[in-house]
Amino acid sequence: MLFNKKFKSLYLYSMDEKKFIFKSSSPINHRATWQAPSNIALVKYWGKHGDQLPKNPSFSLTLSKCVTTTTVEFTPRLSKNSSWFSFLFKNKEQVDFHPKIEQFLDRISSYMPGIKFQHMAISSCNSFPHSSGIASSASAMAALALCLMDWEKRLNSKLSDDLFKTKASFLARLGSGSAARSIEGPFTVWGENTIFENSTDLFALPLTSKVHTVFQSFQDTILIIDRGTKKVSSSLGHQLMNGHPFAENRFIQANDNFELLSEIIISGDLDAFIEIVESEALTLHSMMMTSSPRFILMQPNTLIVINKIWDFRSATQLPLCFTLDAGANVHLLYPEAHIPTIKIFIQEELSQYCEAGQFIEDQVGQGAKKL
């Protein structure tokens, strides 16, 4: 059985959400800037219940270059009738984001009551297209949660680093489920399961040891098939798993694949890795295509690229594979040792199917950082 000893002391803590509550004192002036990465799930979670809790565990790779950078200026709130926050995205007012941010602040205020007495001037930007299936909400909510934890740390100097990160993952989950996985790296697991003794639906845990060397420098080139906003939000997609005719079998499959991948990450079996990761990607989209209402997020060029990858792997026997998030873009995963050959393949064969020839060369990352 795998076991991350680093989190053993937090196990009992995680079982009681009330212990995440921090009752702060008077409002303060504070400024925090954090950068949080996106992540790509290898074993997908699709379907949730309760307060952003997953129907099955997920296993993700933390990215390095696809990040959200967020700054929050905390000042005392003028009155209970005044606004909690203002929000700038790329230095421009974005009122479309206000409902999601307000919902998030409402949810986390139970665990940070003192935040109601603060005004937050939030400024954020991405290094990649948002709302296009690269988990922008994950990195955005993780960065915001870390800024809030920075505020809490200012008021509670005894807060440990482990608890800081754990609660940040807990809070981020309340904004976007997958955001729980964007605090640490290189790989994270989220959701109660039988493999990790200290697993929980409340926050994600990092895998910091036992990861095979081939995965410690794994590459992810994100092929931007479509920069546009998704036609169906992930939130709606998750809801459509309620009553889905294949949901229960899907949850069983996800648990089985989670267990298998947990062993593969240790053994370094690339053939088995490819089999599970591609199956998970296609299963995710098959759930979308068989829900009611049904929808398709893949584009024609998504399918062309997938077939190109299969043909190239067959011809060269190189261990590259694809995965997909809830969108049209393709994540091409491969070991660092094969960068030169695969880079030529991307430039000569795949880039023509990307919007404006755009792709992002990324790799496994170590998690969020304070700036």
Beta strands, then each sheet from edge to edge (+ up, - down):
strand 1: 30-43
strand 2: 48-49
strand 3: 53-54
strand 4: 58-76
strand 5: 85-89
strand 6: 92-93
strand 7: 118-126
strand 8: 187-190
strand 9: 204-207
strand 10: 219-223
strand 11: 321-324
strand 12: 330-334
strand 13: 359-363
strand 14: 369-370
sheet 1: 6+ 5- 7- 4+ 1- 14+
sheet 2: 2+ 3-
sheet 3: 6+ 5- 7- 4+ 8- 9+
sheet 4: 11+ 12- 10+ 13-
end
